[in-house]
Amino acid sequence: MSKLPKGVKGYECKHAFYTEASDRSGDDLILVKRNVHKEDGTVIPEVNFVENYEREFWVVNEAHRTYEEKKAWEDMFKCRRYKCRQTELTNRVLRALGRNPSGWTQQSIAFRSPYVYGADISTSALIKRAYMDNFPELTRESTVGVMDIETDVVNGDGSTIISASFTYQNNIYIAYTEDFAGKLSDYAKKLQDKYEYYIGGIADDLDALLAGDTLNGKRRQVLERAAATLRERSKVQINSKLVASPALVTDYVFRAAHEHKPDFVAFWNMNFDLPKMIASLENANIDPKDVFCEPTLPERYKKFKYVPGKAIKQIAGGRTMSKHPADLWHKVYAPSSFYLIDAMCVFKQVRVTEGNRNSYSLDAILTDELNLGKLKFKEADHLTGLDWHVYMQTNHKIEYLIYNIFDCMSIEILDDKNKDLALTVPTLCQHSDYYNFTSTPRRLCDDMHFYLKKHKKVISTTSDDMAESLDKHVVGSNDWIVTLPSHLVDDNGLQLLEEAPHIRSMLRVHVADLDVASSYPNTGSFMNMSMETTVRELVGVGDISEYDKRMSGLNLTAARTNAVECSGTFFGFPSMDKVLTEFRRQREAGELD
């Protein structure tokens, strides 16, 4: 990076993908999506390949292997530094520990040793941090393209794609199938004419709203920008294509995304769109990696895997509950110039502390944030839900395609207002992979890796089993959350039924709740709790019960509030009632001065 081409000021890494060669050669590659910052101020997105990058890890020298339990970090001077490709990491770690690798060993098992450090940070994070260190002043908002599909609800079960659109700044692409188009001729011209009419009409509606005096300054500024964007985009030429199959619809929009190279390609509720796009390719015997991956990526490095977020989570007592679709975090492993992401899930995650909204549908969020809503048509105002889609797909095909386009465009306008993808996600992730956006502990470990290196220390390496032999003596990590079954709740709800005033409902007023937002690992951070700062760990206090020990842990951060209760439990101090009774006795007995 020290020798820059003429006219180039530097490079900004937007994200990086790690991939292994499929030919079992042991080669690997990191695809780097970066911005080329020119001396004249222009910025050009490009893809760069780093093959067989050698990452670092450290192993404690034998003279300093005087402990058996993992430490949080170790001094560099006590360790030996090694470098290797990621594909060689497990075997190189074993050899550095003096073991001879035999067959395949799971990496997390090799990391059980307390003498291995800095080995589980990803190579993509290391590459991204190297760019940040070399060109710290080069930063730019991330660019966002949006995709959306529509499926056949007239002749099918809603799983067959009939159209898909991709919008990115002033570029609009849409493909639709012959089965959907039917006998309608001259689609492109009619689509363009009606598109200008409807999108211009939305801008007119916003202008009318701005003409009133019901908006505050901030909301007015947002709507002015949205109206100007819509007015400009209503004149954009649409790139439309009639294709023979759903697979070609998917292929068309992804070719457009690869051409323009946005930093993110977003969906709203990606778990609806992506499985159907994948199925459309597989049904046509097309390997998804050939569509989703960067076209210039060597064939042996192409790979594709979609991992939807877990819709079920386990709660206290081993019970399970369903998670809202907006609470999920879907991951797409496909080396490309863009990162596929669910804008709905990002919207929820960024605002996790505000609680749940009534709805996370695109229509509801657009209405709340932009006074927009999804595109409507007066011919179908009397319909909702599935009936609306059936009617529009049958009777107003052109308008339905414009509806498809506007779903994408509206998400771009939403992000222009909130900057969730343009700024918030990249800022919170920094050098960490976007896969780990919802994993605060993983991102914190990445941060600690680079922080400790500046102080000549190296962070420990996590394994598949982090339990220590003495852990059984301390307060357990289970059963901290206890829920009360609904049938045991006191029957003191409001009496709301006019016809049956004696019946109590499950609704109540004056209900209070207190939670520590993201208590792990933030509580440990602000209290400076770690292996390094812990001299002794509590095992027992006299005859204090397990329950009271747990309560002391909970009350530690609120000791001022719970001081009286803690003093009574742990030091035998009298309760406030006993103190008051004794005070009255002494006053009546004349024992007080």
MIKOLMI-21892 format. One line per field, with one value per residue (C-alpha): residue in one letter; residue number from 1; x, z, y. Coordinates in Angstrom, 3 decimals. Example, Ala and Ser with C-alpha at 12.3 -4.5 7.8 and 13.67 -1.06 7.14 Angstrom:
<nodes>
aa: c(a;s) $
i: c(1;2) $
c1: c(12.300;13.670) $
c3: c(7.800;7.140) $
c2: c(-4.500;-1.060) $
</nodes>
This chain:
<nodes>
aa: c(m;s;k;l;p;k;g;v;k;g;y;e;c;k;h;a;f;y;t;e;a;s;d;r;s;g;d;d;l;i;l;v;k;r;n;v;h;k;e;d;g;t;v;i;p;e;v;n;f;v;e;n;y;e;r;e;f;w;v;v;n;e;a;h;r;t;y;e;e;k;k;a;w;e;d;m;f;k;c;r;r;y;k;c;r;q;t;e;l;t;n;r;v;l;r;a;l;g;r;n;p;s;g;w;t;q;q;s;i;a;f;r;s;p;y;v;y;g;a;d;i;s;t;s;a;l;i;k;r;a;y;m;d;n;f;p;e;l;t;r;e;s;t;v;g;v;m;d;i;e;t;d;v;v;n;g;d;g;s;t;i;i;s;a;s;f;t;y;q;n;n;i;y;i;a;y;t;e;d;f;a;g;k;l;s;d;y;a;k;k;l;q;d;k;y;e;y;y;i;g;g;i;a;d;d;l;d;a;l;l;a;g;d;t;l;n;g;k;r;r;q;v;l;e;r;a;a;a;t;l;r;e;r;s;k;v;q;i;n;s;k;l;v;a;s;p;a;l;v;t;d;y;v;f;r;a;a;h;e;h;k;p;d;f;v;a;f;w;n;m;n;f;d;l;p;k;m;i;a;s;l;e;n;a;n;i;d;p;k;d;v;f;c;e;p;t;l;p;e;r;y;k;k;f;k;y;v;p;g;k;a;i;k;q;i;a;g;g;r;t;m;s;k;h;p;a;d;l;w;h;k;v;y;a;p;s;s;f;y;l;i;d;a;m;c;v;f;k;q;v;r;v;t;e;g;n;r;n;s;y;s;l;d;a;i;l;t;d;e;l;n;l;g;k;l;k;f;k;e;a;d;h;l;t;g;l;d;w;h;v;y;m;q;t;n;h;k;i;e;y;l;i;y;n;i;f;d;c;m;s;i;e;i;l;d;d;k;n;k;d;l;a;l;t;v;p;t;l;c;q;h;s;d;y;y;n;f;t;s;t;p;r;r;l;c;d;d;m;h;f;y;l;k;k;h;k;k;v;i;s;t;t;s;d;d;m;a;e;s;l;d;k;h;v;v;g;s;n;d;w;i;v;t;l;p;s;h;l;v;d;d;n;g;l;q;l;l;e;e;a;p;h;i;r;s;m;l;r;v;h;v;a;d;l;d;v;a;s;s;y;p;n;t;g;s;f;m;n;m;s;m;e;t;t;v;r;e;l;v;g;v;g;d;i;s;e;y;d;k;r;m;s;g;l;n;l;t;a;a;r;t;n;a;v;e;c;s;g;t;f;f;g;f;p;s;m;d;k;v;l;t;e;f;r;r;q;r;e;a;g;e;l;d) $
i: c(1;2;3;4;5;6;7;8;9;10;11;12;13;14;15;16;17;18;19;20;21;22;23;24;25;26;27;28;29;30;31;32;33;34;35;36;37;38;39;40;41;42;43;44;45;46;47;48;49;50;51;52;53;54;55;56;57;58;59;60;61;62;63;64;65;66;67;68;69;70;71;72;73;74;75;76;77;78;79;80;81;82;83;84;85;86;87;88;89;90;91;92;93;94;95;96;97;98;99;100;101;102;103;104;105;106;107;108;109;110;111;112;113;114;115;116;117;118;119;120;121;122;123;124;125;126;127;128;129;130;131;132;133;134;135;136;137;138;139;140;141;142;143;144;145;146;147;148;149;150;151;152;153;154;155;156;157;158;159;160;161;162;163;164;165;166;167;168;169;170;171;172;173;174;175;176;177;178;179;180;181;182;183;184;185;186;187;188;189;190;191;192;193;194;195;196;197;198;199;200;201;202;203;204;205;206;207;208;209;210;211;212;213;214;215;216;217;218;219;220;221;222;223;224;225;226;227;228;229;230;231;232;233;234;235;236;237;238;239;240;241;242;243;244;245;246;247;248;249;250;251;252;253;254;255;256;257;258;259;260;261;262;263;264;265;266;267;268;269;270;271;272;273;274;275;276;277;278;279;280;281;282;283;284;285;286;287;288;289;290;291;292;293;294;295;296;297;298;299;300;301;302;303;304;305;306;307;308;309;310;311;312;313;314;315;316;317;318;319;320;321;322;323;324;325;326;327;328;329;330;331;332;333;334;335;336;337;338;339;340;341;342;343;344;345;346;347;348;349;350;351;352;353;354;355;356;357;358;359;360;361;362;363;364;365;366;367;368;369;370;371;372;373;374;375;376;377;378;379;380;381;382;383;384;385;386;387;388;389;390;391;392;393;394;395;396;397;398;399;400;401;402;403;404;405;406;407;408;409;410;411;412;413;414;415;416;417;418;419;420;421;422;423;424;425;426;427;428;429;430;431;432;433;434;435;436;437;438;439;440;441;442;443;444;445;446;447;448;449;450;451;452;453;454;455;456;457;458;459;460;461;462;463;464;465;466;467;468;469;470;471;472;473;474;475;476;477;478;479;480;481;482;483;484;485;486;487;488;489;490;491;492;493;494;495;496;497;498;499;500;501;502;503;504;505;506;507;508;509;510;511;512;513;514;515;516;517;518;519;520;521;522;523;524;525;526;527;528;529;530;531;532;533;534;535;536;537;538;539;540;541;542;543;544;545;546;547;548;549;550;551;552;553;554;555;556;557;558;559;560;561;562;563;564;565;566;567;568;569;570;571;572;573;574;575;576;577;578;579;580;581;582;583;584;585;586;587;588;589;590;591;592;593) $
c1: c(0.000;3.037;3.423;0.293;-0.477;-0.212;-3.228;-4.421;-4.699;-5.461;-7.892;-10.861;-11.919;-15.708;-15.794;-13.879;-14.896;-12.737;-13.017;-11.103;-10.280;-12.598;-9.823;-8.297;-5.038;-4.960;-5.080;-7.372;-8.374;-9.818;-12.053;-11.691;-14.355;-12.633;-13.041;-10.210;-9.886;-8.305;-6.312;-8.979;-11.651;-13.382;-14.096;-14.252;-15.487;-13.456;-12.782;-9.313;-8.148;-5.590;-4.498;-2.854;-2.725;-0.662;-2.278;-0.636;-1.090;0.992;1.956;3.456;7.111;7.645;9.471;6.328;3.792;3.292;-0.510;-3.253;-6.280;-6.839;-5.845;-7.602;-4.363;-0.626;2.488;3.960;7.498;6.412;5.157;6.468;4.739;3.768;2.342;0.367;-2.544;-5.962;-6.274;-3.105;-4.018;-5.167;-2.128;0.282;-1.197;-0.835;2.783;3.574;2.263;4.617;1.967;2.025;-1.243;-2.805;-5.878;-8.464;-8.794;-11.592;-10.132;-12.020;-10.596;-7.044;-7.773;-8.481;-4.869;-4.372;-1.156;-2.693;-3.390;-4.818;-5.864;-9.627;-9.944;-10.976;-8.535;-11.124;-11.141;-7.342;-7.338;-9.965;-8.067;-4.865;-6.635;-7.994;-4.523;-2.891;-5.565;-7.394;-8.571;-10.336;-13.959;-17.132;-20.754;-21.546;-23.627;-26.907;-28.731;-32.063;-33.713;-37.282;-39.253;-42.922;-44.412;-47.372;-50.453;-52.917;-51.748;-49.463;-48.875;-46.848;-43.459;-42.840;-41.099;-42.826;-40.688;-37.699;-36.290;-32.980;-32.526;-29.309;-29.171;-30.445;-30.345;-33.466;-33.568;-36.585;-37.137;-40.466;-41.489;-43.382;-45.931;-46.765;-46.662;-49.093;-50.226;-49.597;-47.375;-44.887;-44.228;-41.151;-42.795;-45.981;-43.941;-41.827;-44.824;-46.801;-43.723;-43.176;-46.846;-47.006;-43.608;-44.125;-47.533;-45.977;-43.635;-46.694;-48.368;-45.321;-45.177;-48.819;-48.013;-45.036;-47.285;-49.172;-48.009;-48.338;-44.678;-41.836;-38.476;-36.771;-39.671;-40.003;-36.344;-36.682;-39.751;-38.215;-35.272;-37.577;-39.747;-36.682;-35.340;-38.662;-38.956;-35.481;-35.994;-39.341;-37.335;-34.910;-34.913;-35.928;-33.852;-36.533;-36.327;-38.870;-37.414;-38.508;-38.130;-37.867;-34.183;-33.447;-35.275;-32.916;-29.884;-30.802;-31.010;-27.823;-25.918;-26.997;-25.830;-22.434;-22.086;-22.735;-20.997;-22.890;-21.514;-24.816;-27.648;-30.614;-33.953;-36.903;-37.627;-34.899;-36.075;-39.053;-37.089;-33.803;-35.042;-37.283;-34.438;-32.215;-34.976;-35.510;-31.844;-31.698;-34.889;-33.101;-29.950;-27.972;-25.551;-26.374;-22.674;-22.409;-25.038;-24.385;-20.564;-18.359;-18.168;-14.396;-13.675;-11.716;-14.082;-12.367;-13.000;-16.697;-19.035;-22.531;-24.355;-27.477;-27.972;-31.345;-31.555;-32.888;-36.613;-36.809;-34.941;-34.614;-35.650;-35.700;-36.522;-35.634;-38.802;-38.785;-40.482;-40.740;-38.768;-40.239;-38.893;-37.361;-35.312;-33.509;-30.084;-29.669;-26.218;-25.240;-21.774;-21.002;-17.787;-18.944;-18.554;-21.690;-22.925;-26.486;-28.401;-31.940;-32.856;-35.851;-33.654;-31.108;-33.885;-34.957;-31.444;-30.355;-33.426;-33.483;-33.651;-36.868;-38.901;-41.145;-43.187;-46.703;-45.514;-42.257;-43.918;-42.399;-45.683;-45.844;-42.218;-42.429;-45.561;-43.948;-40.649;-41.472;-45.234;-45.000;-46.295;-46.138;-47.425;-51.233;-53.650;-57.195;-58.524;-57.693;-58.381;-61.249;-58.911;-56.219;-53.742;-53.715;-56.867;-55.058;-52.144;-54.450;-56.429;-53.351;-51.548;-54.680;-55.885;-53.033;-49.753;-47.846;-48.838;-47.825;-44.316;-44.092;-45.192;-42.269;-39.830;-41.089;-40.610;-36.879;-36.719;-38.555;-36.000;-33.218;-35.078;-35.614;-31.896;-31.078;-33.070;-31.940;-28.455;-28.779;-26.815;-24.919;-23.376;-24.652;-23.841;-20.341;-19.568;-20.648;-18.846;-15.636;-13.152;-15.481;-17.355;-20.949;-21.892;-21.169;-23.164;-25.566;-22.787;-21.537;-19.076;-17.456;-17.118;-15.723;-13.124;-12.095;-11.700;-9.668;-7.380;-6.178;-6.208;-3.993;-1.557;-0.895;0.058;2.324;-0.153;-2.179;-5.742;-6.706;-8.326;-11.811;-12.469;-15.391;-15.034;-14.207;-15.168;-12.487;-12.147;-12.964;-16.107;-18.231;-17.562;-18.907;-22.460;-23.747;-24.683;-28.030;-31.479;-30.882;-34.122;-37.241;-40.673;-44.018;-46.638;-49.661;-52.089;-50.201;-50.448;-52.594;-56.114;-56.058;-56.559;-58.859;-62.607;-63.339;-66.344;-69.477;-71.738;-69.799;-68.254;-67.250;-64.814;-61.230;-59.163;-55.418;-54.820;-53.190;-51.984;-49.026;-46.795;-43.041;-40.083;-36.337;-33.850;-30.148;-29.804;-27.254;-25.958;-23.478;-20.726;-21.258;-21.636;-18.297;-16.726;-17.821;-17.105;-13.661;-14.261;-11.907;-9.550;-6.753;-8.531;-10.067;-7.951;-10.510;-13.842;-16.575;-17.407;-19.383;-20.284;-20.933;-24.359;-25.720;-27.936;-27.404;-30.454;-29.052;-25.674;-27.434;-29.358;-26.130;-24.779;-27.858;-27.841;-24.144;-24.723;-27.572;-26.070;-27.116;-30.749;-30.691;-28.260;-30.715;-31.801;-28.194;-27.111;-29.906;-29.229;-25.439;-24.553;-27.576;-28.624;-32.209;-34.988;-36.348;-39.468;-37.343;-35.268;-38.450;-39.921;-36.691;-36.590;-40.131;-39.322;-36.209;-38.035;-40.910;-38.441;-36.549;-33.352;-32.785;-30.987) $
c3: c(0.000;0.272;-3.505;-4.891;-8.606;-10.047;-9.225;-6.428;-2.935;-1.221;-0.700;1.584;2.352;2.563;3.328;2.737;2.057;2.849;0.673;0.259;-3.059;-3.911;-5.516;-2.121;-3.011;0.336;-1.395;-0.125;-1.163;0.299;-1.922;-0.920;-1.927;-1.810;-2.929;-4.904;-3.769;-6.508;-6.014;-7.977;-5.423;-7.450;-5.852;-7.875;-6.438;-7.356;-6.362;-5.382;-4.725;-2.046;-2.506;0.195;2.762;5.817;9.119;12.557;15.703;18.867;21.072;24.562;24.853;26.908;29.665;30.376;30.251;33.992;34.089;33.078;32.663;29.826;30.454;28.899;27.267;27.394;26.962;23.468;24.778;26.357;23.021;19.623;16.591;13.667;10.235;7.937;5.555;7.161;5.607;7.436;10.793;12.675;11.756;12.348;15.809;16.698;15.508;17.439;20.555;19.882;18.571;15.316;13.374;12.402;10.214;10.477;13.728;14.460;14.829;18.022;19.663;18.747;20.376;23.776;24.756;27.117;25.261;21.904;21.336;18.571;16.404;16.070;14.613;10.964;8.168;6.565;9.745;9.667;6.052;6.707;9.718;7.637;5.199;8.085;9.602;6.271;5.134;8.296;6.738;3.777;4.718;2.722;3.331;2.157;-0.998;-1.007;-3.797;-3.203;-4.660;-4.460;-6.104;-6.792;-7.032;-8.827;-6.589;-9.454;-11.093;-8.370;-4.653;-4.332;-4.731;-8.450;-9.330;-11.964;-11.627;-9.787;-9.610;-8.605;-7.956;-7.188;-7.156;-10.600;-12.052;-12.343;-13.585;-13.783;-15.376;-15.751;-17.159;-20.345;-18.306;-16.395;-19.340;-21.410;-24.638;-23.579;-26.177;-26.008;-22.316;-22.114;-23.399;-21.374;-18.282;-18.720;-19.285;-16.320;-14.112;-14.651;-13.934;-10.660;-9.204;-10.145;-8.463;-5.174;-5.349;-5.911;-2.822;-0.707;-2.076;-1.078;2.434;2.618;1.621;4.902;8.361;10.175;9.915;12.271;10.926;10.974;9.367;6.756;5.835;5.432;3.221;1.092;0.339;-0.376;-2.719;-4.587;-4.953;-6.292;-8.697;-10.064;-10.306;-12.052;-15.145;-14.977;-17.906;-16.797;-17.937;-18.440;-19.887;-20.800;-20.022;-20.396;-16.828;-13.135;-13.201;-15.865;-13.777;-10.868;-13.146;-14.711;-11.484;-10.075;-13.260;-12.777;-9.140;-10.128;-12.770;-10.418;-7.322;-4.418;-0.961;0.177;-1.705;0.646;0.813;3.087;4.746;2.839;3.950;1.628;-1.465;-1.286;-0.917;-3.959;-5.995;-5.036;-5.919;-9.304;-10.164;-8.847;-10.748;-13.927;-13.014;-12.412;-9.491;-7.302;-6.834;-10.534;-10.077;-6.568;-6.619;-8.207;-11.948;-12.141;-9.149;-10.206;-10.472;-7.786;-5.204;-5.891;-3.190;-2.000;1.220;2.675;6.425;7.568;11.125;13.731;14.110;17.437;20.582;23.856;26.991;30.708;31.731;28.346;26.731;23.228;21.631;18.124;17.182;15.143;11.553;12.253;15.127;12.860;11.276;7.960;6.539;2.891;2.184;-1.405;-2.222;-4.109;-4.460;-2.329;0.942;0.920;3.953;5.321;5.772;7.953;10.433;10.403;11.135;14.180;15.454;15.289;17.354;19.669;22.773;21.675;22.055;19.490;17.023;16.082;12.667;10.746;7.354;4.759;4.445;8.197;8.488;5.427;6.853;10.259;8.946;5.672;5.385;2.243;2.496;-0.360;-3.794;-3.983;-6.917;-6.673;-8.818;-6.002;-2.974;-1.981;-1.592;0.864;1.382;-1.037;-2.806;-3.753;-5.297;-7.216;-8.624;-9.634;-11.230;-13.236;-14.281;-13.934;-14.820;-15.698;-12.445;-10.570;-12.017;-10.957;-7.493;-7.562;-8.525;-5.883;-3.111;-3.887;-4.389;-1.134;0.876;-0.660;0.366;3.861;4.267;2.975;5.932;8.667;7.364;8.874;6.071;4.845;8.238;11.303;10.391;9.009;12.004;14.570;12.792;12.059;11.167;12.167;9.585;8.838;9.647;13.287;13.473;16.056;18.087;20.521;22.228;18.892;17.842;21.270;20.948;17.558;19.114;21.996;19.581;18.001;21.267;23.010;20.090;20.550;24.144;23.189;24.329;22.517;23.233;24.161;21.684;22.241;21.850;21.891;25.673;27.750;31.115;33.805;36.588;39.355;37.656;39.489;42.789;41.868;41.235;38.128;34.925;34.611;35.995;36.131;34.294;36.053;34.542;36.302;34.603;33.532;35.651;38.796;38.081;40.627;39.304;39.649;36.056;35.014;34.855;31.316;30.120;30.378;30.077;32.763;35.194;37.669;35.211;35.369;32.197;31.762;31.246;34.000;34.638;36.659;35.530;35.925;34.501;34.603;32.277;31.782;28.057;26.521;29.950;28.454;27.780;28.552;32.307;32.428;30.450;32.577;35.816;34.478;35.193;33.529;34.301;34.513;37.063;39.201;42.238;43.995;42.903;45.470;46.292;49.526;52.331;55.576;55.490;52.779;50.401;46.647;46.061;48.152;46.415;43.095;44.410;45.589;42.053;40.615;43.239;42.916;40.273;42.317;45.805;46.727;46.003;47.717;50.545;53.352;51.906;51.237;54.773;56.289;54.212;54.381;57.640;59.826;60.108;61.367;58.955;58.773;60.648;63.520;63.614;63.821;66.563;68.591;68.099;69.486;72.452;73.355;72.982;75.219;77.755;77.836;76.652;73.904;74.584) $
c2: c(0.000;2.326;2.675;4.266;4.615;8.100;10.221;7.905;9.382;6.086;3.232;2.734;-0.848;-1.161;-4.885;-8.110;-11.716;-14.747;-17.857;-21.124;-22.782;-25.658;-27.744;-28.707;-26.995;-25.196;-21.821;-19.117;-15.634;-12.462;-10.370;-6.732;-4.242;-0.884;2.695;4.245;7.865;9.982;13.159;15.083;14.078;11.366;8.001;4.799;1.468;-1.591;-5.184;-6.381;-9.951;-10.889;-14.501;-16.644;-13.854;-14.838;-13.991;-13.877;-15.915;-16.302;-19.239;-18.852;-19.903;-23.059;-21.167;-19.129;-21.965;-21.848;-21.824;-24.240;-21.985;-19.531;-15.938;-12.942;-11.815;-12.333;-10.201;-10.430;-10.891;-14.180;-15.503;-16.491;-15.019;-17.248;-16.457;-18.745;-18.937;-19.353;-22.825;-23.909;-22.386;-25.499;-27.605;-24.747;-24.149;-27.833;-27.920;-24.726;-26.492;-29.401;-31.786;-33.693;-33.230;-36.561;-36.395;-33.664;-31.750;-29.306;-25.836;-24.987;-28.119;-27.099;-23.738;-25.314;-24.795;-21.812;-20.950;-19.950;-16.258;-14.067;-17.008;-16.593;-13.110;-13.397;-12.641;-10.367;-8.250;-8.122;-6.940;-4.289;-2.971;-2.766;-0.432;1.651;2.013;2.943;5.417;6.575;9.845;8.190;7.556;7.806;6.866;3.348;3.124;1.203;-0.590;-2.344;-5.448;-6.696;-9.479;-10.062;-13.552;-15.088;-15.209;-15.677;-18.888;-20.202;-20.525;-17.326;-19.003;-18.316;-15.057;-12.914;-9.780;-8.357;-4.850;-3.333;0.370;2.176;5.969;7.046;3.541;1.392;-2.195;-4.474;-7.866;-9.671;-13.022;-13.804;-15.734;-12.574;-10.154;-12.178;-10.540;-6.952;-5.280;-2.395;-2.904;-0.691;2.512;2.093;1.288;4.427;6.714;5.451;5.381;9.113;9.767;7.834;8.751;12.396;12.150;11.034;14.029;16.257;14.762;15.527;19.075;19.538;18.308;20.671;23.578;23.239;24.260;20.922;19.863;20.671;21.791;18.404;16.553;19.291;18.961;15.174;15.458;18.183;15.919;12.958;15.040;16.301;12.742;11.473;14.393;13.682;9.945;10.262;11.252;8.321;5.902;2.406;-0.553;-3.199;-6.692;-9.346;-12.800;-16.396;-17.677;-16.686;-17.717;-15.108;-12.493;-13.218;-13.263;-9.896;-7.903;-9.427;-8.632;-5.023;-5.065;-6.482;-3.776;-0.840;-2.278;-0.698;-1.481;-3.002;-4.659;-4.541;-6.327;-5.671;-9.014;-10.832;-14.265;-13.874;-12.845;-14.714;-18.333;-17.816;-16.345;-19.264;-21.746;-20.074;-20.677;-24.227;-25.139;-24.036;-26.032;-22.830;-22.864;-19.817;-19.049;-18.211;-15.478;-14.175;-14.115;-11.463;-12.375;-11.752;-14.003;-17.134;-20.091;-22.165;-19.448;-18.988;-20.227;-19.488;-20.227;-18.675;-19.034;-17.655;-16.371;-18.780;-18.144;-19.997;-19.051;-20.898;-19.073;-19.823;-23.365;-24.820;-23.476;-22.031;-19.073;-17.665;-14.575;-11.757;-11.706;-8.279;-9.787;-12.247;-11.795;-13.568;-14.249;-14.654;-16.040;-15.032;-13.113;-10.054;-6.295;-5.874;-7.330;-8.698;-7.460;-7.249;-3.581;-4.507;-6.373;-3.547;-1.040;-3.086;-3.831;-0.191;0.769;-2.219;-0.017;1.710;-1.497;-3.136;-1.150;-2.175;-3.309;-3.653;-3.924;-1.625;0.257;0.929;2.064;4.324;5.916;6.470;7.763;9.522;10.065;7.949;4.413;1.939;2.871;2.824;2.870;4.227;1.376;-1.043;1.131;-1.152;-4.148;-5.183;-8.008;-10.923;-9.716;-6.501;-8.393;-10.749;-7.830;-5.820;-8.786;-9.569;-6.139;-3.609;-5.302;-2.125;-0.456;-3.598;-3.401;0.251;-0.880;-3.340;-0.572;1.841;-0.739;-0.583;3.170;3.889;1.888;3.983;7.146;5.712;5.029;8.484;9.785;7.345;6.412;2.924;1.269;4.305;5.107;3.234;-0.371;0.414;2.641;0.055;-2.783;-0.861;-3.631;-6.496;-8.557;-7.591;-11.184;-10.317;-7.086;-8.537;-10.209;-7.577;-9.984;-10.892;-7.263;-6.406;-9.172;-7.792;-4.347;-5.780;-7.643;-4.402;-2.436;-4.987;-5.153;-1.434;-2.228;-5.149;-7.786;-10.448;-11.556;-15.094;-17.478;-18.909;-22.622;-25.032;-25.473;-22.416;-23.972;-24.201;-26.774;-24.277;-22.953;-25.550;-23.805;-20.368;-19.199;-20.960;-19.201;-20.974;-20.051;-16.307;-15.619;-16.882;-16.352;-16.543;-18.739;-16.722;-18.780;-17.696;-13.976;-12.144;-11.584;-7.793;-6.666;-3.843;-4.459;-3.295;-5.317;-3.207;-6.253;-8.159;-5.637;-8.346;-9.972;-8.780;-8.515;-9.129;-5.400;-3.360;0.188;1.479;-1.382;-0.876;-2.738;-2.258;-3.905;-3.424;-2.837;-5.213;-6.159;-8.617;-7.724;-4.024;-4.530;-6.315;-3.499;-0.553;-2.449;-3.424;-7.118;-9.584;-12.433;-9.870;-7.634;-10.423;-11.318;-13.527;-14.896;-15.454;-19.069;-18.737;-16.331;-18.146;-19.741;-17.402;-19.368;-19.791;-17.587;-14.736;-14.998;-14.589;-11.591;-9.981;-10.307;-8.638;-5.888;-5.117;-2.443;-0.929;-1.156;2.393;1.574;-1.805;-0.981;-1.697;-5.038;-6.096;-5.094;-7.136;-10.218;-10.342;-8.573;-9.316;-5.667;-5.154;-4.263;-0.709;-1.808;-3.178;0.014;2.109;-0.107;0.115;3.902;4.268;2.009;4.014;7.325;6.195;4.787;8.071;6.425;9.011;12.266) $
</nodes>
